[in-house]
Amino acid sequence: MTSTPTAPAPIKGAKTPKVGIVSLGCPKALVDSERIITRLRAEGYQIAPDYSGADLVLVNTCGFLDSARDESLSAIGEAIEANGRVIVTGCLGAEPEVIEKAHPKVLAVTGPHQYEAVMDAVHTHLTPPHNPHLDLVPESGLRLTPRHYAYLKISEGCNNRCSFCIIPKLRGDLVSRPIHHVLMEAEKLVAAGVKELLVISQDTSAYGLDVRYKPETWRGTQYETRFLDLAKGLGSLGVWTRMHYVYPYPHVDNVIPLMAEGLITPYLDIPFQHASKSVLKAMKRPANQDKVLERIANWRRDVPDLAIRSTFIVGFPGETEEDFQILLDFIREAKIDRAGCFKYENVVHAESGKLDGHVPEEVKEERWHRFMEAQAEVSAARAAAQVDRKMDVIIDEPGEKAGEMIGRTKADAPEVDACVFVSDAAALKPGDIVRVKITGADDYDLYAVPA
């Protein structure tokens, strides 16, 4: 859905047109932003680092939670105030009437992953330079992440119908990218210096379901468009490959041997959301947690260093104290290594808003604190067990102390997980993968020196 209000005439002139971009929301939205700026640079536009240097500003929005919608509307307002010429895209763009009511001065509104519509809007309001040169863009495209890691989006949309989620309404049903396209993109990223690939989608383990696992050829070998074959192909590239947003379907078991062989990073991001059968039923999520605990135990038997990250919601409508205790028992028994926790929000257009038994805000707050305390205990125990071990760390950036660098183990994804603070590391640089000895730990982070 695209809406283009009446706008001032496009800016013309000899100078190179510059576009600023504000990217909000999840890594999937970040990949959308990277694709947009790659297209912009391919057509000769420059990317402005701030509002004042931009001829217009793109705001890539998030619309999943009410708090994210508010943040997006605020960012649009800030861009209009600072620059005046703003195009809006992304998830909140699926509701143009909301944006245009709050900010009638926006030049255009497009929905999520509507790249052609975004470019059409830019062309309308900012004429591209004549005869742009494609060599302005590196073969691997332009990215908003550091050079040494990159997000690899394998699909759009989702076939699940969780009662609290409006992603299918915003982004549609599952649409898998052809597997040879994904593997070729990954190959280009590695050739450009990427040391860590972060596989993302809305439901990674459903990859290929919509195309009936259609086979394609890459490097002379046939790969089916499915989770396992994707893991095999990426595992052949010799870099860290991290799997995000994996639902615990039985076929996930088939990827565990690749982790045991060292082909795939021993890390699974599984959005469990809860552990109580009654709450999971209300969420319209898989509800057999006993089997999940058994499978996690089997995974860790085969891959002892496997790290599991997850997200959970407390205060879901109908959640009782007993339900909440089941959740606490689950994260302790499953030993969830990394966990994010959200207090339930009534998302606009989500079915869960119509459920009975909404939990008072003060109860949500109290349960959130108890969850985080329990998770800190689990994480602290895991961190303490790493002291005196030697392990590989990927370096991200300099620390605040002299000679200190900040990195991550294979158990930690960027931005969302823990860090390793490496002392006496002045010779290291971002992207280096080094062996360190762990010398200390707190609830989440580790401290180390080069081994």
Secondary structure, 3 states (H helix, E strand, C coil): CEECCCCCCCECCCCCCEEEEEECCCHHHHHHHHHHHHHHHHCCCEECCCCCCCCEEEEEECCCCHHHHHHHHHHHHHHHHHCCCEEEEEHHHHCHHHHHHHCCCCCEEECCCCHHHHHHHHHHHECCCCCCCHHHCCCCCCCCCCCCEEEEECEECCCCCCCCCCHHHHHCCCEECCHHHHHHHHHHHHHCCCCEEEEECCCHHHCCHHHCCCEEEECCEEEECCHHHHHHHHHCCCCEEEECCCCCCHHHHHHHHHHHCCCCCCEEECCCECCCHHHHHHHCCCCCHHHHHHHHHHHHHHCCCCEEEEEEEECCCCCCHHHHHHHHHHHHHHCCCEEEEEECCCCCCCHHHHCCCCCCHHHHHHHHHHHHHHHHHHHHHHHHCCCCCEEEEEEEEECCCCCCEEEECCCCCCCCCCCEEECCCCCCCCCCEEEEEEEEECCCCEEEEEC
